[in-house]
Structures are given as structure tokens and as C-alpha cells.
């Protein structure tokens, strides 16, 4: 019976039994710092660098679920807008949001919410479901990311947009998916053993 009660809970809810506004705030701020680090583990490419941001967003969504996952990414975006160098290349400000990576940054919000929602529905525990969550999240991310890049690059063929904003990331995204499949199932098992 106890197992059924936790099947649709997030990692955060399972690990922390006594949550409050102070813990929520601290954990959201910690996730902003975490994503800022992930954004700056990168392979520089023009116009969009390869980073660990997407893996970080997935981790946050799996951990928090939809609402707090969305709030965490929103806090990250706002931190970047007000001047903290949390975007790729330690960039910040509206210039970064209007640049070639801007669509991806906005896409992180919707990606985190949807993946978090899938987690709350009971997905994200088995390897198959983790891959499903990641595929769905990537589709959402690239819809926003490629649209933003297309707008930024101006009057160029859409194939050129794909060459800049999708094709270079396929191998990296596959590696991230394999890493998630290898790590995330054990996080659930660990969370159910470590309850605070």
C-alpha cells in the first residue's frame, strides 16, 4: 500500500516529508544555481552552443514536478534577465534572451512543466518511460528553440536553421538520454530510502 501512495509523487515530495515555503525557496534557488552550472558546461558552437542545460532541466522537472519545476526555470530565466550570468557563456540580460538561444531558454519553461506533469502522472520511473519523457520534452524544446533561431537568423531556408539548431545536438541529446536512463531510476529508489 505504501508503494502505491508514492507512485505519482515527485522525488522532492518523497524525499522531503515536511516541506515549507523556506525549503521550497531554498531548493528553487539551488536549482537556479545548478542550471547555471549546467549552462556553462559547454562546447562552443555558433550560433547555439552545446551545453548540459537540457539535462539540467530534465533533472529539475523529474525532481520537482510540473509546478515547482516551472517556477524553478522561471526563477532561472529571471535571474539571467536581471544580470546574473546563468545563461550559456555566463551571459545575461535581455540580449541573451533575444539572441540565437532565446527560443531554447523560453522552451525550457514549457519543457519543464510538461515533463514534470508526466512525472506526476506516474511516468519517469522505468527506463522506457524516462526515454518517453525526454523525447516529449525535446520535441517541445526544439519547437520553441528552432522557431526562435529562425526568427533570429532572418530570411534563411529552414533547412539551414536545422543545420544550426538541431543536427549538431542529436548525438549530445542521445548521450544525455542514455545518462538519464542510467541515473534516474536509481534516484527514485534512493529517494524512497532517504526521507527527511
C-alpha positions as CSV (number, residue, x, y, z in Angstrom):
1,X,0.0,0.0,0.0
2,X,2.8,2.4,0.9
3,X,4.3,1.9,-2.6
4,X,1.0,2.9,-4.3
5,X,0.8,6.1,-2.3
6,X,4.2,7.3,-3.6
7,X,3.9,6.2,-7.2
8,X,2.7,9.6,-8.5
9,X,4.7,11.7,-6.2
10,X,7.8,13.7,-7.3
11,X,11.3,13.0,-5.9
12,X,11.0,16.2,-3.9
13,X,7.8,15.1,-2.3
14,X,9.1,11.6,-1.5
15,X,12.4,12.9,0.0
16,X,11.1,15.8,2.0
17,X,8.1,14.9,4.1
18,X,8.0,18.2,6.0
19,X,8.1,20.9,3.3
20,X,7.5,24.6,3.8
21,X,8.0,27.9,2.0
22,X,11.5,28.3,3.2
23,X,12.6,24.8,2.0
24,X,10.8,25.4,-1.3
25,X,12.5,28.7,-1.8
26,X,15.9,27.3,-0.9
27,X,15.6,24.3,-3.3
28,X,14.3,26.5,-6.1
29,X,17.3,28.9,-5.7
30,X,19.6,25.8,-5.6
31,X,18.1,24.6,-8.8
32,X,18.8,28.0,-10.4
33,X,22.5,27.7,-9.4
34,X,22.6,24.1,-10.6
35,X,21.2,25.1,-14.0
36,X,23.6,28.0,-14.3
37,X,26.4,25.5,-13.8
38,X,24.9,23.1,-16.4
39,X,24.6,26.0,-18.9
40,X,28.3,26.7,-18.7
41,X,29.4,23.1,-19.3
42,X,29.6,23.6,-23.0
43,X,31.1,23.0,-26.4
44,X,31.2,26.4,-28.0
45,X,29.4,26.4,-31.4
46,X,27.9,29.2,-33.4
47,X,25.1,30.3,-33.2
48,X,23.9,27.9,-30.4
49,X,26.5,26.2,-28.1
50,X,26.1,22.6,-26.9
51,X,25.5,22.6,-23.2
52,X,24.2,20.5,-20.3
53,X,21.2,22.7,-19.8
54,X,18.7,20.3,-21.2
55,X,19.9,17.5,-18.9
56,X,19.6,20.0,-16.0
57,X,16.1,21.0,-17.0
58,X,15.1,17.3,-17.1
59,X,16.6,16.7,-13.7
60,X,14.7,19.6,-12.2
61,X,11.5,18.5,-13.8
62,X,11.8,15.0,-12.6
63,X,12.7,16.2,-9.1
64,X,10.1,18.9,-8.6
65,X,7.2,18.0,-11.0
66,X,5.3,20.5,-13.1
67,X,4.5,23.5,-10.9
68,X,7.8,23.8,-8.9
69,X,9.7,22.7,-12.0
70,X,8.2,25.5,-14.0
71,X,8.8,28.0,-11.1
72,X,12.5,26.9,-10.9
73,X,13.1,27.5,-14.6
74,X,11.2,30.8,-14.4
75,X,13.4,31.8,-11.5
76,X,16.4,30.8,-13.6
77,X,15.2,32.9,-16.6
78,X,14.5,35.9,-14.3
79,X,17.9,35.6,-12.7
80,X,19.5,35.8,-16.1
81,X,17.4,38.7,-17.1
82,X,18.4,40.8,-14.1
83,X,22.1,40.3,-14.7
84,X,23.2,37.0,-13.1
85,X,25.5,35.2,-15.6
86,X,23.5,31.9,-15.6
87,X,23.0,31.6,-19.3
88,X,25.5,29.9,-21.6
89,X,28.9,31.6,-21.7
90,X,28.0,33.3,-18.4
91,X,25.8,35.7,-20.4
92,X,22.7,37.5,-19.0
93,X,20.2,40.2,-19.8
94,X,17.6,40.7,-22.5
95,X,20.3,40.5,-25.2
96,X,20.8,36.8,-24.4
97,X,17.0,36.1,-24.4
98,X,16.7,37.8,-27.8
99,X,19.8,36.0,-29.2
100,X,20.0,32.7,-31.0
101,X,19.5,30.7,-27.8
102,X,16.5,32.7,-26.7
103,X,13.9,30.3,-28.1
104,X,15.5,27.4,-26.3
105,X,15.5,29.3,-23.0
106,X,11.8,30.0,-23.3
107,X,11.3,26.4,-24.4
108,X,12.8,25.2,-21.1
109,X,9.8,26.6,-19.2
110,X,7.3,24.6,-21.2
111,X,9.6,21.5,-21.4
112,X,10.0,21.5,-17.6
113,X,6.2,21.9,-17.0
114,X,5.3,19.1,-19.4
115,X,8.0,16.6,-18.2
116,X,7.1,17.4,-14.6
117,X,3.4,16.8,-15.4
118,X,4.3,13.4,-16.9
119,X,6.3,12.6,-13.8
120,X,3.3,13.4,-11.7
121,X,1.2,11.1,-13.9
122,X,3.5,8.2,-13.0
123,X,5.9,8.4,-15.9
124,X,9.7,8.8,-15.4
125,X,10.4,5.8,-13.3
126,X,11.1,3.0,-15.8
127,X,13.8,3.3,-18.4
128,X,11.2,3.2,-21.2
129,X,9.1,6.0,-19.6
130,X,12.2,8.1,-18.9
131,X,13.0,8.0,-22.6
132,X,9.4,8.8,-23.4
133,X,9.5,11.9,-21.1
134,X,12.8,13.0,-22.6
135,X,11.6,12.6,-26.2
136,X,8.4,14.6,-25.4
137,X,10.5,17.3,-23.7
138,X,13.0,17.5,-26.5
139,X,10.1,18.0,-29.1
140,X,8.7,20.9,-27.0
141,X,12.2,22.4,-26.6
142,X,13.0,22.3,-30.3
143,X,9.7,23.7,-31.4
144,X,10.5,26.9,-29.4
145,X,14.2,26.8,-30.0
146,X,14.1,26.4,-33.7
147,X,11.3,29.0,-34.0
148,X,13.4,31.5,-32.1
149,X,16.5,30.7,-34.1
150,X,14.6,31.0,-37.4
151,X,13.5,34.5,-36.3
152,X,17.0,35.4,-35.2
153,X,18.7,34.3,-38.4
154,X,16.1,36.1,-40.5
155,X,15.4,35.2,-44.1
156,X,17.2,31.8,-44.3
157,X,15.9,28.4,-45.5
158,X,14.5,26.3,-42.7
159,X,17.0,23.5,-43.5
160,X,19.7,25.9,-42.6
161,X,18.0,26.5,-39.3
162,X,18.0,22.7,-38.7
163,X,21.7,22.6,-39.6
164,X,22.5,25.2,-36.9
165,X,19.9,24.4,-34.3
166,X,19.1,20.6,-34.4
167,X,21.5,18.4,-36.2
168,X,24.6,19.3,-34.1
169,X,22.7,18.4,-30.9
170,X,21.4,14.9,-31.9
171,X,24.5,13.0,-30.7
172,X,24.7,15.0,-27.4
173,X,21.0,14.6,-26.8
174,X,21.3,10.8,-27.3
175,X,24.2,10.7,-24.7
176,X,22.1,12.7,-22.2
177,X,19.2,10.4,-22.7
178,X,21.4,7.4,-22.0
179,X,22.8,9.1,-18.9
180,X,19.3,9.8,-17.7
181,X,18.2,6.2,-18.3
182,X,21.2,5.1,-16.3
183,X,20.8,7.5,-13.4
184,X,17.2,8.5,-12.8
185,X,15.7,5.0,-11.9
186,X,18.2,4.8,-9.0
187,X,17.2,8.3,-7.8
188,X,13.7,7.1,-7.2
189,X,15.0,4.1,-5.2
190,X,17.3,6.4,-3.3
191,X,14.6,8.9,-2.5
192,X,12.3,6.3,-1.1
193,X,15.1,5.2,1.3
194,X,16.3,8.7,2.3
195,X,13.3,10.6,3.7
196,X,13.7,13.8,5.6
